[in-house]
Amino acid sequence: MVHLGNDWDEILAGEFEQDYYKRIRYWLKKEYAEQTIYPAAENIFNALRYTPYSKVKAVILGQDPYHGPGQAHGLCFSVQPGVQPPPSLQNIFKELQSDLGIVPPKDGTLTKWAERGVLMLNTTLTVRRGQANSHKNLGWTTFTDHIIEKLNEHEQPIVFLLWGGNARSKKKLITAPQHLVLESVHPSPLSAYNGFFGCKHFSKCNAFLEAHGIDPIDWDLNH
């Protein structure tokens, strides 16, 4: 049984008993035994551990974990302490600086965002080393669909930042009128210039939260 240590335990208790999730567990045991899989098994659910359901103000949806050594640790777009920010994250920091004037941090760890109410969720939670999207069909999308459906039921308004095709596919699950959906292309070097740069999602997110009487997110990772 997965233990998350916060209100997600009760919200997702039934999901961990579903047949499809048991199939995910079965295949993951095989994969971890036979391949190099990221992130480490104990970090798969870090996004949920760092950001309790009741504390979620915003959701950043990514695709799947980084597939290089020492990078992924269970938060989308984030890398482990001391690891250089990959190109997609560098582009996120560039947009953050352009939008809010925040100097890019040297470290690529986004744990502080998670602790400040940003659920850093990938649509697929595991990946084989060097093989992007290799676990896309393992069943994770059903699991993360359920998470988005639960967030859609959240009484407090939430901002959903959907970056890239995999993330934007979840838009249909966000139907409650109190929430805000912000969409753009993925921040990767291949697509960032096609609409991610200049999207101003960080300031738009905070303006929406403040308009609803919610404290804005401190996006500055330098403190």
C-alpha positions as CSV (number, residue, x, y, z in Angstrom):
1,M,0.0,0.0,0.0
2,V,1.3,3.4,-0.9
3,H,1.6,5.8,2.0
4,L,1.7,9.5,1.1
5,G,1.5,11.0,4.6
6,N,-1.2,13.6,3.9
7,D,-4.8,14.0,2.7
8,W,-4.0,12.3,-0.6
9,D,-4.0,9.0,1.3
10,E,-7.7,9.1,1.9
11,I,-8.5,10.6,-1.5
12,L,-6.6,7.9,-3.5
13,A,-7.1,4.9,-1.2
14,G,-9.6,3.3,-3.5
15,E,-7.5,3.9,-6.6
16,F,-4.6,1.9,-5.2
17,E,-7.0,-1.1,-5.0
18,Q,-8.1,-0.9,-8.6
19,D,-7.1,-3.7,-11.0
20,Y,-5.4,-1.3,-13.4
21,Y,-3.2,0.0,-10.6
22,K,-2.3,-3.6,-9.5
23,R,-1.2,-4.1,-13.1
24,I,1.0,-1.0,-12.9
25,R,2.6,-2.4,-9.8
26,Y,3.2,-5.8,-11.4
27,W,4.9,-4.3,-14.4
28,L,6.9,-1.9,-12.4
29,K,8.3,-4.6,-10.2
30,K,9.5,-6.4,-13.4
31,E,10.8,-3.1,-14.9
32,Y,12.8,-2.1,-11.8
33,A,14.3,-5.6,-11.6
34,E,15.3,-5.8,-15.2
35,Q,16.0,-2.2,-16.3
36,T,17.1,1.2,-15.0
37,I,13.9,3.1,-14.3
38,Y,13.5,6.7,-13.2
39,P,12.8,8.1,-10.7
40,A,13.9,5.7,-7.9
41,A,10.9,3.8,-6.6
42,E,10.6,5.7,-3.4
43,N,10.3,9.0,-5.3
44,I,7.5,8.1,-7.7
45,F,4.8,9.9,-5.7
46,N,6.9,12.8,-4.5
47,A,4.6,15.3,-6.2
48,L,1.7,14.2,-4.0
49,R,3.8,13.9,-0.9
50,Y,5.1,17.5,-1.2
51,T,1.8,19.1,-2.0
52,P,-1.2,18.0,0.0
53,Y,-4.6,18.1,-1.8
54,S,-5.9,20.8,0.6
55,K,-2.9,23.0,-0.2
56,V,-3.0,22.9,-4.0
57,K,-3.2,26.4,-5.6
58,A,-1.7,25.5,-9.0
59,V,-0.9,22.4,-11.0
60,I,2.0,22.2,-13.5
61,L,1.5,19.2,-15.7
62,G,4.5,17.7,-17.5
63,Q,4.9,14.6,-19.7
64,D,7.1,12.0,-18.0
65,P,10.2,12.0,-15.8
66,Y,13.6,13.0,-17.1
67,H,15.3,9.8,-18.4
68,G,18.9,10.7,-17.7
69,P,21.0,9.6,-14.6
70,G,20.6,11.7,-11.4
71,Q,17.8,13.9,-12.7
72,A,14.3,12.8,-12.0
73,H,13.0,12.8,-8.4
74,G,9.2,12.7,-8.8
75,L,8.4,16.4,-9.5
76,C,7.8,17.4,-13.1
77,F,10.5,19.5,-14.8
78,S,12.6,19.4,-11.5
79,V,16.0,17.8,-11.1
80,Q,17.8,16.6,-8.0
81,P,19.9,19.1,-6.0
82,G,23.2,20.0,-7.6
83,V,22.1,19.0,-11.1
84,Q,22.2,21.5,-13.9
85,P,18.8,22.5,-15.2
86,P,18.0,20.7,-18.4
87,P,17.0,22.7,-21.5
88,S,13.2,22.6,-20.9
89,L,13.7,23.9,-17.3
90,Q,16.2,26.6,-18.5
91,N,13.4,27.8,-20.8
92,I,10.9,27.8,-17.9
93,F,13.4,30.0,-15.9
94,K,13.8,32.3,-19.0
95,E,10.0,32.8,-19.2
96,L,9.8,33.3,-15.4
97,Q,12.5,36.1,-15.7
98,S,10.8,37.7,-18.7
99,D,7.4,37.5,-16.9
100,L,8.2,38.4,-13.3
101,G,11.8,39.6,-13.4
102,I,13.0,36.7,-11.3
103,V,16.7,35.8,-11.7
104,P,17.1,32.1,-12.7
105,P,18.4,30.0,-9.9
106,K,21.6,28.0,-10.5
107,D,19.9,24.9,-9.1
108,G,17.1,23.1,-10.9
109,T,15.3,21.7,-7.9
110,L,11.7,22.8,-7.8
111,T,10.8,21.4,-4.3
112,K,10.1,24.9,-3.0
113,W,7.4,25.4,-5.6
114,A,5.8,22.1,-4.5
115,E,5.9,23.2,-0.9
116,R,4.3,26.5,-1.8
117,G,1.2,24.9,-3.3
118,V,2.2,24.0,-6.8
119,L,1.5,20.3,-7.6
120,M,4.4,19.3,-9.9
121,L,2.7,16.3,-11.7
122,N,3.8,14.3,-14.7
123,T,1.0,12.6,-16.7
124,T,3.2,9.4,-16.6
125,L,5.2,8.9,-13.4
126,T,8.0,6.5,-14.5
127,V,10.3,6.1,-17.5
128,R,13.1,3.8,-18.7
129,R,16.6,5.2,-18.8
130,G,17.1,7.0,-22.1
131,Q,13.6,6.2,-23.5
132,A,11.2,9.1,-23.3
133,N,7.6,8.1,-23.0
134,S,8.5,4.4,-22.6
135,H,6.0,3.9,-19.8
136,K,3.2,6.0,-21.5
137,N,1.0,2.8,-21.9
138,L,1.7,1.3,-18.5
139,G,-1.6,2.7,-17.0
140,W,-0.3,5.9,-15.4
141,T,-2.5,8.1,-17.5
142,T,-5.6,6.5,-15.9
143,F,-4.1,7.2,-12.5
144,T,-3.2,10.8,-13.3
145,D,-6.6,11.3,-14.9
146,H,-8.2,10.4,-11.6
147,I,-5.9,12.9,-9.8
148,I,-7.1,15.7,-12.2
149,E,-10.7,14.7,-11.7
150,K,-10.3,15.0,-7.9
151,L,-8.6,18.4,-8.3
152,N,-11.5,19.4,-10.5
153,E,-13.7,18.8,-7.4
154,H,-11.6,21.1,-5.3
155,E,-13.7,23.9,-3.8
156,Q,-10.9,26.4,-3.8
157,P,-10.0,27.7,-7.3
158,I,-7.0,26.1,-8.8
159,V,-4.8,27.2,-11.8
160,F,-3.9,24.4,-14.2
161,L,-0.8,25.1,-16.3
162,L,-0.8,22.6,-19.2
163,W,2.5,22.6,-21.1
164,G,2.7,20.4,-24.1
165,G,0.4,17.9,-25.8
166,N,0.4,15.2,-23.1
167,A,-0.6,17.8,-20.5
168,R,-3.2,19.5,-22.7
169,S,-4.9,16.2,-23.2
170,K,-6.1,16.5,-19.6
171,K,-8.0,19.7,-20.3
172,K,-11.3,17.8,-20.9
173,L,-11.2,16.7,-17.2
174,I,-11.2,20.2,-15.9
175,T,-14.8,21.3,-16.1
176,A,-15.5,23.2,-12.8
177,P,-16.0,26.9,-13.6
178,Q,-14.1,28.1,-10.6
179,H,-10.7,26.9,-12.0
180,L,-8.4,28.6,-14.6
181,V,-6.7,26.6,-17.4
182,L,-3.6,28.1,-19.0
183,E,-2.3,26.2,-22.0
184,S,0.9,26.4,-24.1
185,V,3.3,24.3,-26.1
186,H,6.0,22.4,-24.2
187,P,8.9,24.5,-23.0
188,S,11.4,22.2,-24.8
189,P,13.9,23.8,-27.2
190,L,11.9,22.2,-30.1
191,S,8.7,24.2,-29.3
192,A,9.3,26.9,-26.7
193,Y,9.5,29.7,-29.4
194,N,6.0,28.6,-30.7
195,G,4.1,30.0,-27.8
196,F,5.7,29.1,-24.5
197,F,8.0,32.2,-24.5
198,G,5.7,35.2,-23.8
199,C,2.8,33.1,-22.4
200,K,3.2,34.9,-19.0
201,H,1.6,32.0,-17.2
202,F,3.3,32.8,-13.9
203,S,1.8,36.4,-13.6
204,K,-1.5,35.2,-15.0
205,C,-1.6,32.5,-12.3
206,N,-0.9,34.9,-9.5
207,A,-3.4,37.5,-10.8
208,F,-6.1,34.9,-10.8
209,L,-5.3,33.7,-7.3
210,E,-5.2,37.2,-5.9
211,A,-8.5,38.0,-7.6
212,H,-10.0,35.1,-5.7
213,G,-8.6,36.1,-2.3
214,I,-5.8,33.5,-2.4
215,D,-2.2,34.3,-1.6
216,P,-0.1,34.3,-4.8
217,I,2.6,31.8,-5.3
218,D,6.2,32.9,-4.6
219,W,7.9,31.7,-7.7
220,D,11.4,32.9,-6.6
221,L,13.5,29.8,-5.9
222,N,16.5,32.0,-4.8
223,H,15.2,32.1,-1.2
